[in-house]
């Protein structure tokens, strides 16, 4: 077969998969982009410059072999492209959908400035979806029988699921304990379907179940078993709970009945999409209401776009900095604006009362320790916005795991995240490891996958040493 010529970025422009019209997509929770056709995926992959230092790969937390699978895609060798992509990622089609590629791989593409980056995320999604459709995604291959040793994983989010797959591959007995009735964590209940349709997540979970991973749903550590009791059951424990405690805002009325936390709102919406019965559903639904969302991250974007789909009368997003300093994805902001969301920049709430948000105009002052200019109140700039429903999307902190788990000796940082030895990823408790957001704080799914990959290697090393010591003692 003749080798496909790459470097076509000069003659071929950047083309993302076409989005459905805003008016159409705002009526449902389906993903907004139509899939590539094969010819388009090959064409866009062939734009890769095959540069000597692939910054896309360097800036990917998983260090995916991006230039290589782009070249294979351009040559029509999709099964090989999928296998190469899956060699470094346990969920490439999920990362292809929800990673902020504009800040990671695509944002560091060497042709981005003058020609527009290669559409890496869209190609990654295409090759893995194609692999599922064609049966190329094989069952988890068990490489050895180490079923005499077991690992208990607390949390079925991306870090926990990644570790579960890789440890099961090594042959260990793996149990996953999760507070929800479906696995996936925020992939299932926190991210709306228009960004990540739920069958995409659940087929990954089903594959793990078919491989022998044992899931314990509706299981709350501290209620159904203490951490110490799980330690007695397993040879190693992984804490991968993520961070679920919502940050609050100290203004009058912030605890009122019409003021919701973002995750409470998003979980209710996702449950309704599953067809579940949601208690207090009317209060948690934006239909017919004037909605104000406070925050500027991706969770805030999820909330405003969900409110649009629920039929809100109006949706406004208040953020205390300007558009340039917004932490959320610029693509998500653009999608929200297309769908009718109004952004009010440099604005922060001062009070919530009687269906009204009183807000202050802000300005950016001097840069703080983090290098970002600190917002400060602009005198005399107060205004009001109608708000039948207010959603606080201000980020997440760690829950009090030592208290919840009945494990007072579990070491935590001053931020409440679990303290680990970063060389081994082990906590202050022998044989108890931690990974993902519960260690690094609220972060990206791709970093959770990376942490799950890394911690599985450390747990494997720990269990091999333990097995070796047991064999020596028996001899």
FIVO-543548 format. One record per residue (C-alpha): residue number from 1; x, y, z. Coordinates in steps of 0.02 Angstrom, whole numbers, plus 50000, padded with zeros to 5 digits. Layout:
N
+-------+-------+-------+-------+
! margu !  east ! north !    up !
+-------+-------+-------+-------+
!   NUM !     X !     Y !     Z !
...
+-------+-------+-------+-------+
REM end
This chain:
475
+-------+-------+-------+-------+
! margu !  east ! north !    up !
+-------+-------+-------+-------+
!     1 ! 50000 ! 50000 ! 50000 !
!     2 ! 50068 ! 50170 ! 49953 !
!     3 ! 50113 ! 50278 ! 50101 !
!     4 ! 49990 ! 50420 ! 50130 !
!     5 ! 50067 ! 50592 ! 50119 !
!     6 ! 50046 ! 50691 ! 50279 !
!     7 ! 50076 ! 50877 ! 50310 !
!     8 ! 49918 ! 50923 ! 50214 !
!     9 ! 49880 ! 51069 ! 50331 !
!    10 ! 49936 ! 51193 ! 50197 !
!    11 ! 49810 ! 51136 ! 50067 !
!    12 ! 49675 ! 51067 ! 50182 !
!    13 ! 49589 ! 51178 ! 50310 !
!    14 ! 49538 ! 51130 ! 50485 !
!    15 ! 49364 ! 51054 ! 50495 !
!    16 ! 49284 ! 50992 ! 50654 !
!    17 ! 49133 ! 50876 ! 50643 !
!    18 ! 48980 ! 50984 ! 50604 !
!    19 ! 48872 ! 51034 ! 50751 !
!    20 ! 48685 ! 51017 ! 50747 !
!    21 ! 48594 ! 51183 ! 50740 !
!    22 ! 48576 ! 51266 ! 50910 !
!    23 ! 48387 ! 51267 ! 50904 !
!    24 ! 48381 ! 51080 ! 50866 !
!    25 ! 48510 ! 51022 ! 50993 !
!    26 ! 48436 ! 51128 ! 51133 !
!    27 ! 48283 ! 51015 ! 51128 !
!    28 ! 48373 ! 50857 ! 51184 !
!    29 ! 48521 ! 50789 ! 51282 !
!    30 ! 48606 ! 50703 ! 51136 !
!    31 ! 48784 ! 50749 ! 51089 !
!    32 ! 48789 ! 50906 ! 50984 !
!    33 ! 48917 ! 50855 ! 50851 !
!    34 ! 48882 ! 50737 ! 50708 !
!    35 ! 49016 ! 50603 ! 50685 !
!    36 ! 49149 ! 50614 ! 50553 !
!    37 ! 49129 ! 50509 ! 50399 !
!    38 ! 49282 ! 50402 ! 50360 !
!    39 ! 49346 ! 50513 ! 50220 !
!    40 ! 49337 ! 50667 ! 50330 !
!    41 ! 49429 ! 50583 ! 50474 !
!    42 ! 49566 ! 50527 ! 50355 !
!    43 ! 49577 ! 50701 ! 50279 !
!    44 ! 49591 ! 50789 ! 50446 !
!    45 ! 49715 ! 50664 ! 50517 !
!    46 ! 49825 ! 50692 ! 50364 !
!    47 ! 49843 ! 50875 ! 50414 !
!    48 ! 49965 ! 50820 ! 50551 !
!    49 ! 50139 ! 50892 ! 50523 !
!    50 ! 50225 ! 50740 ! 50600 !
!    51 ! 50339 ! 50862 ! 50689 !
!    52 ! 50503 ! 50806 ! 50766 !
!    53 ! 50450 ! 50855 ! 50942 !
!    54 ! 50264 ! 50814 ! 50957 !
!    55 ! 50202 ! 50944 ! 51080 !
!    56 ! 50028 ! 50870 ! 51070 !
!    57 ! 50096 ! 50710 ! 51147 !
!    58 ! 50203 ! 50803 ! 51273 !
!    59 ! 50056 ! 50905 ! 51337 !
!    60 ! 49937 ! 50756 ! 51346 !
!    61 ! 49935 ! 50693 ! 51527 !
!    62 ! 49931 ! 50515 ! 51458 !
!    63 ! 50067 ! 50551 ! 51329 !
!    64 ! 49959 ! 50469 ! 51198 !
!    65 ! 50050 ! 50421 ! 51037 !
!    66 ! 49951 ! 50552 ! 50942 !
!    67 ! 50057 ! 50579 ! 50785 !
!    68 ! 50069 ! 50391 ! 50756 !
!    69 ! 49883 ! 50355 ! 50767 !
!    70 ! 49844 ! 50509 ! 50663 !
!    71 ! 49956 ! 50439 ! 50526 !
!    72 ! 49874 ! 50267 ! 50538 !
!    73 ! 49703 ! 50350 ! 50526 !
!    74 ! 49756 ! 50449 ! 50373 !
!    75 ! 49809 ! 50284 ! 50293 !
!    76 ! 49641 ! 50204 ! 50332 !
!    77 ! 49720 ! 50083 ! 50457 !
!    78 ! 49588 ! 50116 ! 50588 !
!    79 ! 49602 ! 49956 ! 50688 !
!    80 ! 49788 ! 49985 ! 50711 !
!    81 ! 49754 ! 50167 ! 50755 !
!    82 ! 49630 ! 50112 ! 50888 !
!    83 ! 49751 ! 49984 ! 50962 !
!    84 ! 49886 ! 50116 ! 50975 !
!    85 ! 49767 ! 50239 ! 51055 !
!    86 ! 49704 ! 50109 ! 51179 !
!    87 ! 49882 ! 50062 ! 51227 !
!    88 ! 49898 ! 50219 ! 51333 !
!    89 ! 49717 ! 50258 ! 51378 !
!    90 ! 49579 ! 50153 ! 51455 !
!    91 ! 49442 ! 50266 ! 51387 !
!    92 ! 49501 ! 50360 ! 51231 !
!    93 ! 49326 ! 50390 ! 51163 !
!    94 ! 49278 ! 50474 ! 51327 !
!    95 ! 49433 ! 50585 ! 51330 !
!    96 ! 49403 ! 50623 ! 51146 !
!    97 ! 49233 ! 50692 ! 51193 !
!    98 ! 49266 ! 50789 ! 51354 !
!    99 ! 49451 ! 50833 ! 51365 !
!   100 ! 49486 ! 51019 ! 51345 !
!   101 ! 49591 ! 50988 ! 51191 !
!   102 ! 49603 ! 51175 ! 51161 !
!   103 ! 49709 ! 51185 ! 51320 !
!   104 ! 49804 ! 51021 ! 51299 !
!   105 ! 49848 ! 50927 ! 51139 !
!   106 ! 49766 ! 51040 ! 51009 !
!   107 ! 49816 ! 51199 ! 51100 !
!   108 ! 49998 ! 51145 ! 51082 !
!   109 ! 49990 ! 51085 ! 50902 !
!   110 ! 50133 ! 51169 ! 50807 !
!   111 ! 50020 ! 51219 ! 50660 !
!   112 ! 49883 ! 51291 ! 50772 !
!   113 ! 49931 ! 51475 ! 50760 !
!   114 ! 49937 ! 51491 ! 50571 !
!   115 ! 49833 ! 51347 ! 50506 !
!   116 ! 49721 ! 51287 ! 50646 !
!   117 ! 49767 ! 51135 ! 50748 !
!   118 ! 49737 ! 50956 ! 50695 !
!   119 ! 49566 ! 50902 ! 50763 !
!   120 ! 49644 ! 50774 ! 50878 !
!   121 ! 49497 ! 50747 ! 50996 !
!   122 ! 49372 ! 50720 ! 50857 !
!   123 ! 49487 ! 50593 ! 50771 !
!   124 ! 49517 ! 50502 ! 50936 !
!   125 ! 49329 ! 50490 ! 50964 !
!   126 ! 49303 ! 50430 ! 50785 !
!   127 ! 49429 ! 50289 ! 50787 !
!   128 ! 49369 ! 50219 ! 50954 !
!   129 ! 49184 ! 50231 ! 50912 !
!   130 ! 49227 ! 50142 ! 50750 !
!   131 ! 49318 ! 50009 ! 50851 !
!   132 ! 49163 ! 49978 ! 50959 !
!   133 ! 49052 ! 49968 ! 50805 !
!   134 ! 49166 ! 49840 ! 50721 !
!   135 ! 49202 ! 49731 ! 50873 !
!   136 ! 49384 ! 49782 ! 50885 !
!   137 ! 49368 ! 49823 ! 51070 !
!   138 ! 49414 ! 49656 ! 51143 !
!   139 ! 49372 ! 49587 ! 51315 !
!   140 ! 49495 ! 49628 ! 51453 !
!   141 ! 49638 ! 49504 ! 51436 !
!   142 ! 49690 ! 49424 ! 51601 !
!   143 ! 49878 ! 49398 ! 51592 !
!   144 ! 49903 ! 49295 ! 51751 !
!   145 ! 49807 ! 49216 ! 51894 !
!   146 ! 49833 ! 49319 ! 52051 !
!   147 ! 49656 ! 49294 ! 52113 !
!   148 ! 49724 ! 49247 ! 52283 !
!   149 ! 49756 ! 49432 ! 52311 !
!   150 ! 49618 ! 49561 ! 52304 !
!   151 ! 49607 ! 49749 ! 52288 !
!   152 ! 49462 ! 49854 ! 52351 !
!   153 ! 49434 ! 50015 ! 52254 !
!   154 ! 49328 ! 50152 ! 52332 !
!   155 ! 49251 ! 50254 ! 52193 !
!   156 ! 49195 ! 50205 ! 52018 !
!   157 ! 49248 ! 50363 ! 51927 !
!   158 ! 49383 ! 50372 ! 51793 !
!   159 ! 49529 ! 50344 ! 51913 !
!   160 ! 49445 ! 50196 ! 51998 !
!   161 ! 49386 ! 50116 ! 51836 !
!   162 ! 49557 ! 50135 ! 51755 !
!   163 ! 49643 ! 50054 ! 51903 !
!   164 ! 49511 ! 49917 ! 51907 !
!   165 ! 49544 ! 49872 ! 51724 !
!   166 ! 49733 ! 49871 ! 51738 !
!   167 ! 49736 ! 49774 ! 51901 !
!   168 ! 49612 ! 49648 ! 51833 !
!   169 ! 49725 ! 49629 ! 51682 !
!   170 ! 49863 ! 49580 ! 51803 !
!   171 ! 49748 ! 49444 ! 51870 !
!   172 ! 49698 ! 49515 ! 52039 !
!   173 ! 49524 ! 49499 ! 52111 !
!   174 ! 49453 ! 49676 ! 52103 !
!   175 ! 49305 ! 49744 ! 52201 !
!   176 ! 49240 ! 49921 ! 52166 !
!   177 ! 49135 ! 50009 ! 52298 !
!   178 ! 49032 ! 50160 ! 52246 !
!   179 ! 48901 ! 50270 ! 52327 !
!   180 ! 48792 ! 50279 ! 52171 !
!   181 ! 48679 ! 50147 ! 52093 !
!   182 ! 48775 ! 50156 ! 51929 !
!   183 ! 48963 ! 50157 ! 51905 !
!   184 ! 49053 ! 50298 ! 51816 !
!   185 ! 49055 ! 50433 ! 51949 !
!   186 ! 49044 ! 50606 ! 51873 !
!   187 ! 49055 ! 50529 ! 51699 !
!   188 ! 48883 ! 50455 ! 51731 !
!   189 ! 48801 ! 50581 ! 51846 !
!   190 ! 48898 ! 50744 ! 51835 !
!   191 ! 48926 ! 50769 ! 51648 !
!   192 ! 48770 ! 50797 ! 51543 !
!   193 ! 48726 ! 50685 ! 51397 !
!   194 ! 48751 ! 50821 ! 51268 !
!   195 ! 48937 ! 50810 ! 51307 !
!   196 ! 48947 ! 50625 ! 51347 !
!   197 ! 48803 ! 50507 ! 51308 !
!   198 ! 48785 ! 50380 ! 51447 !
!   199 ! 48794 ! 50219 ! 51343 !
!   200 ! 48973 ! 50272 ! 51301 !
!   201 ! 49016 ! 50260 ! 51486 !
!   202 ! 48911 ! 50110 ! 51532 !
!   203 ! 48983 ! 49999 ! 51395 !
!   204 ! 49153 ! 50024 ! 51476 !
!   205 ! 49080 ! 49974 ! 51644 !
!   206 ! 48996 ! 49821 ! 51568 !
!   207 ! 49162 ! 49768 ! 51491 !
!   208 ! 49243 ! 49772 ! 51663 !
!   209 ! 49100 ! 49672 ! 51738 !
!   210 ! 49119 ! 49541 ! 51603 !
!   211 ! 49304 ! 49531 ! 51648 !
!   212 ! 49261 ! 49487 ! 51827 !
!   213 ! 49273 ! 49656 ! 51913 !
!   214 ! 49147 ! 49650 ! 52056 !
!   215 ! 49044 ! 49809 ! 52080 !
!   216 ! 48960 ! 49854 ! 52246 !
!   217 ! 48835 ! 49992 ! 52208 !
!   218 ! 48746 ! 50104 ! 52336 !
!   219 ! 48892 ! 50065 ! 52451 !
!   220 ! 48945 ! 50204 ! 52568 !
!   221 ! 49108 ! 50181 ! 52659 !
!   222 ! 49078 ! 50229 ! 52839 !
!   223 ! 48897 ! 50171 ! 52831 !
!   224 ! 48906 ! 49998 ! 52752 !
!   225 ! 49084 ! 49962 ! 52808 !
!   226 ! 49225 ! 50061 ! 52885 !
!   227 ! 49390 ! 50083 ! 52796 !
!   228 ! 49469 ! 49967 ! 52925 !
!   229 ! 49342 ! 49831 ! 52884 !
!   230 ! 49382 ! 49846 ! 52699 !
!   231 ! 49567 ! 49833 ! 52740 !
!   232 ! 49530 ! 49668 ! 52826 !
!   233 ! 49442 ! 49606 ! 52668 !
!   234 ! 49575 ! 49656 ! 52542 !
!   235 ! 49763 ! 49651 ! 52519 !
!   236 ! 49765 ! 49831 ! 52457 !
!   237 ! 49642 ! 49975 ! 52452 !
!   238 ! 49630 ! 50118 ! 52328 !
!   239 ! 49538 ! 50278 ! 52376 !
!   240 ! 49475 ! 50358 ! 52215 !
!   241 ! 49320 ! 50449 ! 52275 !
!   242 ! 49347 ! 50613 ! 52186 !
!   243 ! 49295 ! 50776 ! 52270 !
!   244 ! 49110 ! 50806 ! 52296 !
!   245 ! 49095 ! 50942 ! 52428 !
!   246 ! 49027 ! 51098 ! 52343 !
!   247 ! 49110 ! 51264 ! 52378 !
!   248 ! 48989 ! 51391 ! 52447 !
!   249 ! 48974 ! 51579 ! 52436 !
!   250 ! 48949 ! 51684 ! 52592 !
!   251 ! 48811 ! 51803 ! 52543 !
!   252 ! 48636 ! 51829 ! 52615 !
!   253 ! 48509 ! 51704 ! 52551 !
!   254 ! 48636 ! 51577 ! 52486 !
!   255 ! 48547 ! 51435 ! 52577 !
!   256 ! 48373 ! 51477 ! 52514 !
!   257 ! 48258 ! 51345 ! 52436 !
!   258 ! 48282 ! 51414 ! 52260 !
!   259 ! 48472 ! 51407 ! 52273 !
!   260 ! 48548 ! 51240 ! 52218 !
!   261 ! 48721 ! 51164 ! 52215 !
!   262 ! 48779 ! 51122 ! 52040 !
!   263 ! 48805 ! 50937 ! 52070 !
!   264 ! 48635 ! 50916 ! 52152 !
!   265 ! 48558 ! 50995 ! 51997 !
!   266 ! 48661 ! 50895 ! 51870 !
!   267 ! 48635 ! 50728 ! 51957 !
!   268 ! 48447 ! 50757 ! 51958 !
!   269 ! 48448 ! 50799 ! 51773 !
!   270 ! 48551 ! 50646 ! 51728 !
!   271 ! 48439 ! 50534 ! 51833 !
!   272 ! 48287 ! 50601 ! 51741 !
!   273 ! 48374 ! 50558 ! 51577 !
!   274 ! 48394 ! 50379 ! 51641 !
!   275 ! 48207 ! 50377 ! 51680 !
!   276 ! 48235 ! 50371 ! 51868 !
!   277 ! 48110 ! 50442 ! 51991 !
!   278 ! 48189 ! 50601 ! 52061 !
!   279 ! 48127 ! 50664 ! 52230 !
!   280 ! 48089 ! 50850 ! 52232 !
!   281 ! 48098 ! 50850 ! 52043 !
!   282 ! 48003 ! 51014 ! 52019 !
!   283 ! 48124 ! 51113 ! 52128 !
!   284 ! 48271 ! 51036 ! 52034 !
!   285 ! 48202 ! 51073 ! 51860 !
!   286 ! 48231 ! 51237 ! 51767 !
!   287 ! 48076 ! 51224 ! 51657 !
!   288 ! 47991 ! 51394 ! 51639 !
!   289 ! 48109 ! 51477 ! 51763 !
!   290 ! 48229 ! 51622 ! 51751 !
!   291 ! 48396 ! 51541 ! 51794 !
!   292 ! 48558 ! 51619 ! 51855 !
!   293 ! 48715 ! 51513 ! 51866 !
!   294 ! 48862 ! 51575 ! 51970 !
!   295 ! 49034 ! 51519 ! 51911 !
!   296 ! 49150 ! 51512 ! 51763 !
!   297 ! 49212 ! 51333 ! 51747 !
!   298 ! 49155 ! 51185 ! 51645 !
!   299 ! 49029 ! 51136 ! 51779 !
!   300 ! 48946 ! 51306 ! 51760 !
!   301 ! 48938 ! 51277 ! 51572 !
!   302 ! 48857 ! 51107 ! 51603 !
!   303 ! 48726 ! 51192 ! 51712 !
!   304 ! 48681 ! 51334 ! 51594 !
!   305 ! 48666 ! 51217 ! 51445 !
!   306 ! 48562 ! 51093 ! 51546 !
!   307 ! 48444 ! 51234 ! 51598 !
!   308 ! 48419 ! 51281 ! 51415 !
!   309 ! 48370 ! 51101 ! 51375 !
!   310 ! 48250 ! 51094 ! 51520 !
!   311 ! 48155 ! 51241 ! 51446 !
!   312 ! 48210 ! 51385 ! 51557 !
!   313 ! 48131 ! 51554 ! 51522 !
!   314 ! 48304 ! 51634 ! 51525 !
!   315 ! 48479 ! 51581 ! 51574 !
!   316 ! 48616 ! 51697 ! 51634 !
!   317 ! 48792 ! 51656 ! 51691 !
!   318 ! 48879 ! 51773 ! 51814 !
!   319 ! 49068 ! 51763 ! 51824 !
!   320 ! 49178 ! 51876 ! 51928 !
!   321 ! 49318 ! 51887 ! 51800 !
!   322 ! 49314 ! 51924 ! 51613 !
!   323 ! 49301 ! 51805 ! 51466 !
!   324 ! 49490 ! 51797 ! 51443 !
!   325 ! 49515 ! 51737 ! 51623 !
!   326 ! 49373 ! 51612 ! 51624 !
!   327 ! 49436 ! 51439 ! 51678 !
!   328 ! 49309 ! 51342 ! 51575 !
!   329 ! 49330 ! 51285 ! 51396 !
!   330 ! 49312 ! 51424 ! 51268 !
!   331 ! 49221 ! 51300 ! 51156 !
!   332 ! 49092 ! 51268 ! 51291 !
!   333 ! 49064 ! 51455 ! 51313 !
!   334 ! 49036 ! 51471 ! 51126 !
!   335 ! 48914 ! 51323 ! 51126 !
!   336 ! 48817 ! 51401 ! 51270 !
!   337 ! 48807 ! 51570 ! 51184 !
!   338 ! 48743 ! 51487 ! 51025 !
!   339 ! 48607 ! 51405 ! 51130 !
!   340 ! 48548 ! 51571 ! 51203 !
!   341 ! 48643 ! 51588 ! 51367 !
!   342 ! 48684 ! 51767 ! 51419 !
!   343 ! 48854 ! 51792 ! 51502 !
!   344 ! 48877 ! 51935 ! 51623 !
!   345 ! 49064 ! 51957 ! 51646 !
!   346 ! 49147 ! 52044 ! 51793 !
!   347 ! 48997 ! 52015 ! 51905 !
!   348 ! 48979 ! 51930 ! 52074 !
!   349 ! 48823 ! 51897 ! 52179 !
!   350 ! 48796 ! 52002 ! 52335 !
!   351 ! 48629 ! 51930 ! 52392 !
!   352 ! 48488 ! 51810 ! 52341 !
!   353 ! 48309 ! 51853 ! 52390 !
!   354 ! 48131 ! 51845 ! 52326 !
!   355 ! 48171 ! 51786 ! 52151 !
!   356 ! 48309 ! 51915 ! 52125 !
!   357 ! 48498 ! 51907 ! 52124 !
!   358 ! 48582 ! 52068 ! 52179 !
!   359 ! 48755 ! 52073 ! 52102 !
!   360 ! 48907 ! 52187 ! 52107 !
!   361 ! 49008 ! 52243 ! 51959 !
!   362 ! 49189 ! 52188 ! 51973 !
!   363 ! 49356 ! 52244 ! 51906 !
!   364 ! 49522 ! 52153 ! 51897 !
!   365 ! 49654 ! 52214 ! 52019 !
!   366 ! 49832 ! 52161 ! 52050 !
!   367 ! 49891 ! 51984 ! 52017 !
!   368 ! 49888 ! 51867 ! 52165 !
!   369 ! 50007 ! 51727 ! 52215 !
!   370 ! 49935 ! 51617 ! 52078 !
!   371 ! 49976 ! 51747 ! 51945 !
!   372 ! 49792 ! 51787 ! 51910 !
!   373 ! 49726 ! 51963 ! 51934 !
!   374 ! 49612 ! 51966 ! 52085 !
!   375 ! 49432 ! 52027 ! 52059 !
!   376 ! 49377 ! 52172 ! 52167 !
!   377 ! 49212 ! 52264 ! 52184 !
!   378 ! 49181 ! 52412 ! 52069 !
!   379 ! 49101 ! 52544 ! 52182 !
!   380 ! 48924 ! 52594 ! 52133 !
!   381 ! 48903 ! 52455 ! 52007 !
!   382 ! 48766 ! 52350 ! 52089 !
!   383 ! 48626 ! 52281 ! 51981 !
!   384 ! 48485 ! 52153 ! 51993 !
!   385 ! 48440 ! 52002 ! 51889 !
!   386 ! 48280 ! 51901 ! 51898 !
!   387 ! 48313 ! 51726 ! 51966 !
!   388 ! 48180 ! 51596 ! 52003 !
!   389 ! 48323 ! 51470 ! 52015 !
!   390 ! 48504 ! 51502 ! 52063 !
!   391 ! 48638 ! 51370 ! 52036 !
!   392 ! 48805 ! 51384 ! 52126 !
!   393 ! 48945 ! 51311 ! 52018 !
!   394 ! 49096 ! 51371 ! 52115 !
!   395 ! 49200 ! 51212 ! 52116 !
!   396 ! 49224 ! 51065 ! 52232 !
!   397 ! 49327 ! 51022 ! 52385 !
!   398 ! 49364 ! 50858 ! 52471 !
!   399 ! 49244 ! 50784 ! 52596 !
!   400 ! 49303 ! 50741 ! 52772 !
!   401 ! 49361 ! 50566 ! 52727 !
!   402 ! 49445 ! 50526 ! 52894 !
!   403 ! 49279 ! 50564 ! 52980 !
!   404 ! 49167 ! 50484 ! 52849 !
!   405 ! 49273 ! 50327 ! 52835 !
!   406 ! 49298 ! 50307 ! 53023 !
!   407 ! 49485 ! 50319 ! 52990 !
!   408 ! 49560 ! 50455 ! 53100 !
!   409 ! 49738 ! 50402 ! 53053 !
!   410 ! 49710 ! 50435 ! 52867 !
!   411 ! 49822 ! 50584 ! 52831 !
!   412 ! 49753 ! 50733 ! 52736 !
!   413 ! 49823 ! 50899 ! 52678 !
!   414 ! 49764 ! 51069 ! 52737 !
!   415 ! 49645 ! 51067 ! 52587 !
!   416 ! 49567 ! 50904 ! 52646 !
!   417 ! 49638 ! 50802 ! 52502 !
!   418 ! 49717 ! 50635 ! 52546 !
!   419 ! 49903 ! 50648 ! 52579 !
!   420 ! 50009 ! 50521 ! 52485 !
!   421 ! 50192 ! 50478 ! 52463 !
!   422 ! 50209 ! 50533 ! 52282 !
!   423 ! 50341 ! 50401 ! 52247 !
!   424 ! 50222 ! 50259 ! 52293 !
!   425 ! 50050 ! 50345 ! 52295 !
!   426 ! 50022 ! 50262 ! 52465 !
!   427 ! 49932 ! 50354 ! 52603 !
!   428 ! 49981 ! 50361 ! 52787 !
!   429 ! 49896 ! 50191 ! 52807 !
!   430 ! 50001 ! 50042 ! 52746 !
!   431 ! 49924 ! 49959 ! 52594 !
!   432 ! 49801 ! 50102 ! 52566 !
!   433 ! 49832 ! 50203 ! 52409 !
!   434 ! 49744 ! 50356 ! 52337 !
!   435 ! 49730 ! 50431 ! 52163 !
!   436 ! 49632 ! 50555 ! 52059 !
!   437 ! 49546 ! 50713 ! 52118 !
!   438 ! 49547 ! 50657 ! 52300 !
!   439 ! 49736 ! 50682 ! 52293 !
!   440 ! 49761 ! 50823 ! 52167 !
!   441 ! 49599 ! 50919 ! 52196 !
!   442 ! 49463 ! 50949 ! 52066 !
!   443 ! 49545 ! 50919 ! 51898 !
!   444 ! 49520 ! 50843 ! 51726 !
!   445 ! 49457 ! 50669 ! 51683 !
!   446 ! 49616 ! 50636 ! 51584 !
!   447 ! 49721 ! 50668 ! 51739 !
!   448 ! 49612 ! 50546 ! 51837 !
!   449 ! 49643 ! 50414 ! 51702 !
!   450 ! 49830 ! 50450 ! 51713 !
!   451 ! 49826 ! 50434 ! 51903 !
!   452 ! 49728 ! 50271 ! 51891 !
!   453 ! 49859 ! 50204 ! 51771 !
!   454 ! 50003 ! 50256 ! 51884 !
!   455 ! 49929 ! 50194 ! 52046 !
!   456 ! 49889 ! 50023 ! 51973 !
!   457 ! 50075 ! 49999 ! 51939 !
!   458 ! 50117 ! 50047 ! 52119 !
!   459 ! 49984 ! 49931 ! 52190 !
!   460 ! 50048 ! 49789 ! 52080 !
!   461 ! 50225 ! 49815 ! 52146 !
!   462 ! 50162 ! 49820 ! 52325 !
!   463 ! 50063 ! 49660 ! 52306 !
!   464 ! 50207 ! 49569 ! 52222 !
!   465 ! 50318 ! 49614 ! 52368 !
!   466 ! 50186 ! 49557 ! 52491 !
!   467 ! 50165 ! 49392 ! 52397 !
!   468 ! 50353 ! 49367 ! 52396 !
!   469 ! 50364 ! 49398 ! 52583 !
!   470 ! 50222 ! 49276 ! 52615 !
!   471 ! 50308 ! 49142 ! 52510 !
!   472 ! 50473 ! 49169 ! 52600 !
!   473 ! 50388 ! 49157 ! 52769 !
!   474 ! 50298 ! 48996 ! 52719 !
!   475 ! 50462 ! 48919 ! 52664 !
+-------+-------+-------+-------+
REM end
